[in-house]
Amino acid sequence: MGKSGQLLEDSLLIIWNNRDSAERLKAMEQIYHQDIRFFENDSGNPIVGFEAINNLITRLQSGWAPEFVFELSKPSQTNHNVQVVAWRLGAPADMAVASGMDVAIIEHEKIRALHLYLD
């Protein structure tokens, strides 16, 4: 799959699972374009840039139980510059509290745009 095939999995497992804001920002530099756009839903404006996404993750994690993590439901798939991954959120081995998939647009071996689809 190559480097770009791993980017979306790394986004979920390394960035979104990390509870340390400073570590997340460092990881974002390796995985995301600086002006990444995160589309949380179809009705709102995108969340743009490392700081804005980092703040969103901090806010979301503050409402989750400490043991909640993202896990892959199946391996990611790539078709040219588009990657998709299915995931679940919750305590490992327990029923998921949320599930969905992320779709990423890859450009120059980094994620340019990230789209969330909740089940």
Backbone as JSON, one array per atom type, in Angstrom:
{
  "sequence": "MGKSGQLLEDSLLIIWNNRDSAERLKAMEQIYHQDIRFFENDSGNPIVGFEAINNLITRLQSGWAPEFVFELSKPSQTNHNVQVVAWRLGAPADMAVASGMDVAIIEHEKIRALHLYLD",
  "N": [[0.82, -1.2, 0.0], [2.08, 1.2, 0.47], [3.41, 4.39, 1.72], [1.32, 6.36, 1.75], [-0.89, 4.73, 2.07], [-0.89, 4.1, 4.73], [-1.38, 6.41, 6.08], [-4.04, 7.28, 6.84], [-4.81, 5.37, 8.72], [-2.82, 5.9, 10.62], [-3.58, 8.51, 11.28], [-5.95, 8.08, 12.68], [-5.22, 6.18, 14.73], [-2.82, 7.11, 15.87], [-2.99, 9.94, 16.11], [-5.76, 10.66, 16.8], [-6.23, 8.93, 18.93], [-4.44, 9.72, 20.84], [-3.92, 11.22, 23.94], [-2.36, 13.32, 24.63], [-1.83, 16.57, 23.95], [0.41, 18.02, 22.9], [2.0, 15.97, 21.8], [0.22, 15.05, 19.87], [0.16, 17.25, 18.1], [2.79, 17.19, 17.07], [2.71, 14.74, 15.71], [0.78, 15.36, 13.81], [2.18, 17.02, 12.06], [3.63, 15.2, 10.56], [1.7, 13.68, 9.3], [-0.52, 15.15, 8.35], [-1.32, 17.77, 5.96], [-0.39, 21.17, 6.46], [-2.54, 22.93, 6.22], [-4.76, 21.3, 6.52], [-8.1, 20.14, 6.03], [-10.86, 19.31, 7.9], [-13.81, 17.7, 7.61], [-16.48, 17.52, 9.45], [-19.24, 17.21, 9.33], [-21.92, 17.43, 6.92], [-23.25, 19.83, 6.99], [-21.79, 21.83, 8.17], [-19.0, 24.17, 8.3], [-15.63, 23.39, 7.26], [-13.16, 22.23, 9.6], [-10.14, 23.72, 10.06], [-6.67, 23.25, 9.86], [-3.87, 22.45, 12.08], [-4.02, 23.34, 14.84], [-6.76, 23.89, 15.25], [-7.95, 21.38, 14.77], [-6.63, 19.89, 16.71], [-7.6, 21.13, 19.04], [-10.31, 20.43, 18.8], [-10.13, 17.62, 19.09], [-9.19, 17.46, 21.75], [-11.41, 18.56, 23.09], [-13.44, 16.7, 22.41], [-12.37, 14.3, 23.51], [-12.47, 14.91, 26.2], [-15.02, 14.32, 26.92], [-15.17, 11.59, 26.82], [-14.85, 8.31, 28.26], [-11.85, 7.4, 30.02], [-10.72, 5.02, 29.05], [-11.57, 4.77, 26.45], [-10.91, 4.17, 23.05], [-10.03, 4.47, 19.58], [-10.5, 1.9, 17.25], [-9.6, -0.08, 14.44], [-12.05, -1.29, 12.25], [-11.69, -2.79, 10.04], [-8.94, -3.29, 7.76], [-7.52, -0.36, 6.16], [-8.37, 1.01, 2.93], [-7.14, 1.91, -0.26], [-7.5, 3.96, -3.12], [-5.96, 5.27, -5.61], [-5.54, 8.54, -4.84], [-7.29, 8.55, -2.71], [-8.35, 7.46, 0.41], [-9.9, 5.13, 2.62], [-11.19, 4.22, 5.8], [-12.68, 2.06, 8.14], [-14.0, 2.29, 11.44], [-14.29, 1.88, 15.04], [-15.36, 3.2, 18.19], [-14.68, 3.06, 21.59], [-14.42, 1.24, 24.72], [-11.92, -1.22, 24.66], [-12.89, -4.51, 23.72], [-15.46, -4.13, 24.65], [-18.85, -3.15, 23.81], [-19.13, -0.95, 21.06], [-19.35, 2.62, 21.35], [-19.62, 4.36, 19.37], [-19.42, 4.31, 15.81], [-18.05, 4.31, 12.51], [-16.75, 5.73, 9.49], [-13.79, 7.04, 8.0], [-12.77, 9.16, 5.39], [-10.1, 10.02, 3.41], [-8.32, 12.48, 1.56], [-5.43, 12.23, -0.15], [-2.44, 13.98, -0.66], [0.66, 14.6, -2.02], [1.84, 12.75, -0.26], [0.68, 13.25, 2.24], [-2.19, 13.85, 4.34], [-4.64, 15.78, 2.93], [-7.36, 16.44, 3.09], [-9.98, 15.46, 5.27], [-12.74, 13.45, 5.82], [-15.56, 12.74, 7.77], [-17.76, 10.09, 8.45], [-20.44, 9.09, 10.22], [-21.91, 6.14, 11.57]],
  "CA": [[0.0, 0.0, 0.0], [2.94, 2.38, 0.47], [3.26, 5.33, 2.82], [0.01, 7.0, 1.78], [-1.86, 3.76, 2.55], [-0.84, 4.04, 6.18], [-1.66, 7.73, 6.66], [-5.34, 7.4, 7.49], [-4.74, 4.55, 9.94], [-2.01, 6.65, 11.59], [-4.39, 9.62, 11.73], [-6.9, 7.58, 13.67], [-4.61, 5.46, 15.85], [-1.74, 7.88, 16.51], [-3.44, 11.3, 16.45], [-7.06, 10.73, 17.48], [-6.19, 8.16, 20.18], [-3.46, 10.29, 21.75], [-4.5, 12.16, 24.9], [-1.38, 14.37, 24.86], [-1.99, 17.58, 22.91], [1.7, 18.34, 22.27], [2.37, 14.82, 20.97], [-0.68, 15.05, 18.7], [0.61, 18.28, 17.17], [3.99, 16.68, 16.4], [2.28, 13.69, 14.78], [0.06, 16.01, 12.72], [3.16, 17.53, 11.11], [4.07, 14.09, 9.73], [0.57, 12.98, 8.69], [-1.45, 16.1, 7.74], [-0.88, 19.05, 5.41], [-0.57, 22.22, 7.46], [-3.88, 23.52, 6.08], [-5.74, 20.21, 6.42], [-9.5, 20.46, 6.25], [-11.62, 18.2, 8.47], [-15.25, 17.89, 7.4], [-17.15, 16.73, 10.49], [-20.58, 16.9, 8.83], [-22.23, 18.07, 5.64], [-23.9, 21.13, 7.15], [-20.92, 22.82, 8.77], [-17.76, 24.53, 7.65], [-14.54, 22.51, 7.67], [-12.23, 22.63, 10.66], [-8.93, 23.87, 9.26], [-5.36, 23.42, 10.49], [-3.46, 21.62, 13.22], [-4.51, 23.83, 16.14], [-8.22, 23.74, 15.33], [-8.25, 19.95, 14.91], [-6.13, 19.49, 18.03], [-8.57, 21.61, 20.03], [-11.5, 19.59, 18.67], [-9.84, 16.31, 19.7], [-9.16, 17.66, 23.2], [-12.79, 18.75, 23.55], [-14.15, 15.42, 22.3], [-11.82, 13.34, 24.46], [-12.87, 15.28, 27.58], [-16.32, 13.71, 27.17], [-15.07, 10.14, 26.71], [-14.2, 7.57, 29.35], [-10.4, 7.32, 29.77], [-10.33, 3.79, 28.33], [-12.07, 4.79, 25.07], [-9.94, 4.29, 21.97], [-10.44, 4.1, 18.25], [-9.95, 0.66, 16.71], [-9.99, -0.31, 13.06], [-13.0, -2.38, 12.02], [-11.01, -3.58, 9.01], [-7.82, -2.48, 7.23], [-7.85, 0.73, 5.25], [-8.29, 0.76, 1.49], [-6.69, 3.08, -1.02], [-7.71, 3.99, -4.56], [-5.2, 6.44, -6.03], [-5.28, 9.48, -3.75], [-8.4, 8.51, -1.76], [-8.24, 6.35, 1.34], [-11.05, 4.97, 3.51], [-10.99, 3.27, 6.89], [-13.83, 1.89, 9.05], [-13.53, 2.29, 12.82], [-15.22, 1.86, 16.17], [-14.86, 3.93, 19.36], [-15.17, 2.55, 22.86], [-13.45, 0.48, 25.5], [-11.6, -2.48, 23.98], [-13.67, -5.71, 24.09], [-16.83, -3.75, 24.98], [-19.63, -2.68, 22.68], [-18.74, 0.39, 20.61], [-20.28, 3.71, 21.61], [-19.76, 5.01, 18.07], [-18.68, 3.68, 14.71], [-18.16, 5.06, 11.27], [-15.6, 5.62, 8.62], [-13.13, 8.27, 7.59], [-12.29, 9.19, 4.02], [-9.04, 11.03, 3.31], [-7.73, 12.84, 0.27], [-3.98, 12.25, 0.05], [-1.72, 14.79, -1.64], [2.09, 14.68, -1.69], [2.09, 11.83, 0.86], [0.07, 13.71, 3.48], [-3.63, 14.01, 4.24], [-5.05, 17.14, 2.6], [-8.73, 16.61, 3.58], [-10.48, 14.32, 6.03], [-14.21, 13.48, 5.89], [-16.1, 11.82, 8.76], [-19.1, 9.52, 8.23], [-20.88, 8.32, 11.38], [-22.96, 5.13, 11.33]],
  "C": [[0.86, 1.26, 0.0], [2.62, 3.31, 1.62], [1.86, 5.94, 2.89], [-1.07, 6.05, 2.28], [-1.92, 3.68, 4.06], [-1.31, 5.35, 6.83], [-2.98, 7.8, 7.41], [-5.41, 6.54, 8.75], [-3.94, 5.28, 11.01], [-2.79, 7.85, 12.13], [-5.3, 9.18, 12.87], [-6.2, 7.05, 14.92], [-3.54, 6.26, 16.58], [-2.22, 9.26, 16.95], [-4.7, 11.26, 17.31], [-7.1, 9.91, 18.77], [-5.3, 8.8, 21.23], [-4.11, 11.34, 22.65], [-3.55, 13.32, 25.23], [-1.39, 15.35, 23.69], [-0.7, 17.89, 22.17], [2.17, 17.2, 21.36], [1.5, 14.75, 19.72], [-0.21, 16.05, 17.66], [1.85, 17.83, 16.4], [3.62, 15.62, 15.37], [1.56, 14.31, 13.58], [1.02, 16.52, 11.66], [3.62, 16.45, 10.13], [2.95, 13.51, 8.87], [-0.34, 13.92, 7.9], [-0.71, 17.23, 7.03], [-1.18, 20.11, 6.45], [-1.97, 22.84, 7.41], [-4.95, 22.45, 5.88], [-7.14, 20.73, 6.72], [-10.21, 19.21, 6.73], [-13.1, 18.53, 8.35], [-15.99, 16.95, 8.35], [-18.56, 16.33, 10.07], [-20.84, 17.74, 7.59], [-22.78, 19.48, 5.8], [-22.97, 22.21, 7.7], [-19.71, 23.13, 7.92], [-16.66, 23.56, 8.08], [-13.76, 23.11, 8.84], [-10.86, 22.6, 10.0], [-7.7, 24.05, 10.13], [-5.15, 22.58, 11.73], [-4.11, 22.05, 14.53], [-6.01, 23.6, 16.29], [-8.61, 22.27, 15.5], [-7.79, 19.44, 16.26], [-7.09, 19.92, 19.13], [-9.86, 20.79, 19.99], [-11.28, 18.24, 19.34], [-9.83, 16.43, 21.22], [-10.57, 17.78, 23.76], [-13.57, 17.44, 23.5], [-13.67, 14.42, 23.35], [-12.24, 13.65, 25.89], [-14.23, 14.68, 27.94], [-16.31, 12.2, 27.11], [-14.48, 9.54, 27.98], [-12.72, 7.42, 29.02], [-9.97, 6.09, 28.96], [-10.81, 3.77, 26.88], [-10.93, 5.0, 24.09], [-10.63, 3.98, 20.64], [-9.75, 2.79, 17.88], [-10.43, 0.53, 15.28], [-10.99, -1.46, 13.01], [-12.49, -3.33, 10.96], [-9.89, -2.7, 8.47], [-8.31, -1.41, 6.26], [-7.73, 0.27, 3.81], [-7.92, 2.06, 0.79], [-7.02, 2.89, -2.49], [-7.14, 5.32, -5.03], [-4.99, 7.36, -4.84], [-6.42, 9.54, -2.73], [-8.25, 7.27, -0.9], [-9.45, 6.34, 2.26], [-10.7, 3.96, 4.59], [-12.26, 3.25, 7.76], [-13.28, 1.73, 10.47], [-14.68, 2.14, 13.8], [-14.56, 2.62, 17.31], [-15.49, 3.34, 20.59], [-14.06, 1.89, 23.63], [-13.18, -0.83, 24.76], [-12.41, -3.63, 24.58], [-15.09, -5.39, 24.56], [-17.55, -3.32, 23.7], [-19.22, -1.24, 22.33], [-19.8, 1.41, 21.0], [-20.52, 4.52, 20.34], [-18.98, 4.21, 17.05], [-18.9, 4.51, 13.47], [-16.99, 4.79, 10.37], [-15.07, 7.01, 8.32], [-12.68, 8.09, 6.15], [-11.28, 10.33, 3.93], [-8.64, 11.24, 1.86], [-6.24, 13.02, 0.54], [-3.35, 13.08, -1.06], [-0.28, 14.95, -1.16], [2.4, 13.94, -0.39], [1.68, 12.37, 2.22], [-1.43, 13.86, 3.25], [-3.97, 15.48, 4.05], [-6.44, 17.44, 3.17], [-9.18, 15.32, 4.23], [-11.98, 14.48, 6.2], [-14.69, 12.4, 6.84], [-17.5, 11.38, 8.34], [-19.44, 8.68, 9.44], [-21.95, 7.32, 10.96], [-24.23, 5.53, 12.05]]
}
